Amino acid sequence: MNKKIIVAVCVLIGILLLFGISKGCQSCSQKKIAELSEQIETLKEDFVPMQFEIVKNAGSRIKVKVAFCDIVTEKKVSKAKTFDLEGEELNVDFQVIELEGKNFVFFPCGLYSDKIPLAESLPLFDLYDQKGFPAIYGGIVESNPSKSERVSLEKELTTYFDLVKSGETSLSKEQYGTAVHELKNISRFKKGFVYNVLCHPHTGGIEIVKAD
């Protein structure tokens, strides 16, 4: 057989193998996304991954204490951390990713103000980063009775978390985009009170309410 024909056949076989692997990976990824979306679907209309308390708001500085919670058990996943920001208006940056079935997952990214631009926001990841896994979603993984699905869910959430931490927002077609919740009129948040950041997993919305 002509050497050129043999080479061409080998190249074609290689392409077909790569295509098969690619399709298999894509199918596997879609399965993980579907599993995660199904778990999110079981959640109630809102959950609280983040709480904050205004410690000080005087002049041109804002001091705020932030804590993160498991969205299922509502238990704290880390110690609270106090941030001191220059400015008079506080803003929270969230990355919101749309899954199948119009369900959403939320990743708090940073704090910034009218004096601190979004690009220089104070990062929040370390408060709920548990060896690369977003600890706020620990309960939703552990509540699954299937070990294989728990592993799959953990991997998918870790993948999204890695994307968000790296700043990459265009690598996934499931990317919904950044939802910046601006906490204007900071004076309406009373010093000493704890406020919940409510995330709505079936609409992608975010709101702030005083904790009970």
Disulfide bonds with the S-S distance in Angstrom:
none
